[in-house]
Amino acid sequence: MARTIDYGKLMHRAMRSLIQNVLHDIEANGLPGAHHFFITFDT
């Protein structure tokens, strides 16, 4: 059987990694200026 590339799974991993990197940067350096963000959970 031919192996396929699961692009959806790859994109999901990439987005989770991006968010993790941003949060680590904010933890270390804080937010620039008067910025803020909201975190929501869809359960």
Short mmCIF file of the C-alpha atoms (twelve columns), coordinates in Angstrom:
data_MODEL
# 
_entry.id   MODEL 
# 
loop_
_atom_site.group_PDB 
_atom_site.id 
_atom_site.type_symbol 
_atom_site.label_atom_id 
_atom_site.label_alt_id 
_atom_site.label_comp_id 
_atom_site.label_asym_id 
_atom_site.label_seq_id 
_atom_site.Cartn_x 
_atom_site.Cartn_y 
_atom_site.Cartn_z 
_atom_site.pdbx_PDB_model_num 
ATOM 1  C CA . MET A 1  0.000   0.000  0.000  1 
ATOM 2  C CA . ALA A 2  1.305   3.442  -0.898 1 
ATOM 3  C CA . ARG A 3  2.247   5.749  1.933  1 
ATOM 4  C CA . THR A 4  0.495   9.116  1.925  1 
ATOM 5  C CA . ILE A 5  1.366   12.483 3.408  1 
ATOM 6  C CA . ASP A 6  -1.174  13.627 5.996  1 
ATOM 7  C CA . TYR A 7  -1.011  17.384 5.348  1 
ATOM 8  C CA . GLY A 8  -3.760  18.114 7.874  1 
ATOM 9  C CA . LYS A 9  -1.799  16.405 10.640 1 
ATOM 10 C CA . LEU A 10 1.397   18.201 9.619  1 
ATOM 11 C CA . MET A 11 -0.345  21.591 9.673  1 
ATOM 12 C CA . HIS A 12 -1.899  20.852 13.065 1 
ATOM 13 C CA . ARG A 13 1.531   20.011 14.511 1 
ATOM 14 C CA . ALA A 14 3.054   23.132 12.950 1 
ATOM 15 C CA . MET A 15 0.356   25.409 14.395 1 
ATOM 16 C CA . ARG A 16 0.720   23.873 17.862 1 
ATOM 17 C CA . SER A 17 4.479   24.367 17.665 1 
ATOM 18 C CA . LEU A 18 4.037   27.981 16.541 1 
ATOM 19 C CA . ILE A 19 1.687   28.745 19.445 1 
ATOM 20 C CA . GLN A 20 4.046   27.051 21.895 1 
ATOM 21 C CA . ASN A 21 6.989   29.124 20.631 1 
ATOM 22 C CA . VAL A 22 5.002   32.371 20.881 1 
ATOM 23 C CA . LEU A 23 3.921   31.607 24.457 1 
ATOM 24 C CA . HIS A 24 7.500   30.758 25.477 1 
ATOM 25 C CA . ASP A 25 8.689   34.056 23.984 1 
ATOM 26 C CA . ILE A 26 5.971   35.986 25.826 1 
ATOM 27 C CA . GLU A 27 6.879   34.198 29.049 1 
ATOM 28 C CA . ALA A 28 10.523  35.230 28.649 1 
ATOM 29 C CA . ASN A 29 10.070  38.750 27.244 1 
ATOM 30 C CA . GLY A 30 6.490   39.824 27.932 1 
ATOM 31 C CA . LEU A 31 4.143   41.321 25.387 1 
ATOM 32 C CA . PRO A 32 5.318   44.355 23.414 1 
ATOM 33 C CA . GLY A 33 3.537   47.617 24.190 1 
ATOM 34 C CA . ALA A 34 -0.031  47.516 25.430 1 
ATOM 35 C CA . HIS A 35 -0.893  44.301 23.607 1 
ATOM 36 C CA . HIS A 36 -2.965  41.506 25.091 1 
ATOM 37 C CA . PHE A 37 -4.516  38.290 23.898 1 
ATOM 38 C CA . PHE A 38 -7.352  35.953 24.808 1 
ATOM 39 C CA . ILE A 39 -7.042  32.191 25.108 1 
ATOM 40 C CA . THR A 40 -10.218 30.192 24.566 1 
ATOM 41 C CA . PHE A 41 -10.827 26.481 24.795 1 
ATOM 42 C CA . ASP A 42 -13.347 24.659 22.635 1 
ATOM 43 C CA . THR A 43 -14.278 21.494 24.491 1 
# 
